[in-house]
Amino acid sequence: MSKDELIRDVSTQVRLLQQSFDAFEEAAATRLGLNRTDLRAMDLLLANSGPMSAGELTSALRLSPAATTTVVDRMERAGLVSRTRDAGNRRRVLVTATDAARAIERDIYLPVGAAGARALARYDKDQLATILDFLRNARRVQEEHAVRVGTTSPPHGR
């Protein structure tokens, strides 16, 4: 197989991988009765070692403050987050994942991580370094093009 054919195959597999991520997130959102933005917020809060301020969550989600408030309201009603005032700055609101959110992480997300770790265990250290390099570069490319698409005017006529 030529290098161009391999690149094409890798590109196809990356696209299919992205579709599988989307399908998983959609299945999780449906099961939990949440939307994808709520899941992104929950992921950010679970990945954080402690509470996040509403402003930090707004920046990370790339939403307006009002939209973030709506997300947090919805998640609080679902029992997935708690909201408290920062003791050091009463104007600042802190958002924390609840035990219910951590249970969802254990039931839905951690099994995927464990299966992924088992799949990666078949590769040696050098292969894992190559995979890591590829993933970092692929993410950088995606982030650059997200900025490009987000700042480009829509095609003429739309």
Number of C-alpha atoms within 10 A of each C-alpha: 5 7 8 9 10 11 11 12 12 12 12 12 12 13 12 12 12 12 12 12 12 13 12 15 17 16 12 18 16 12 10 12 11 16 15 15 14 20 18 14 21 24 15 16 22 17 10 12 9 12 20 18 18 19 18 13 21 19 13 12 16 11 15 12 14 10 13 21 16 13 20 23 15 16 20 17 10 14 14 21 23 17 18 13 13 14 10 7 8 9 9 14 16 20 23 23 25 17 13 13 20 16 13 15 15 12 11 14 16 13 12 13 11 11 11 11 11 11 10 13 11 10 12 9 10 9 12 14 12 11 14 12 12 12 12 12 12 13 12 12 11 12 12 12 12 12 10 11 11 10 9 9 9 9 6 5 4 5
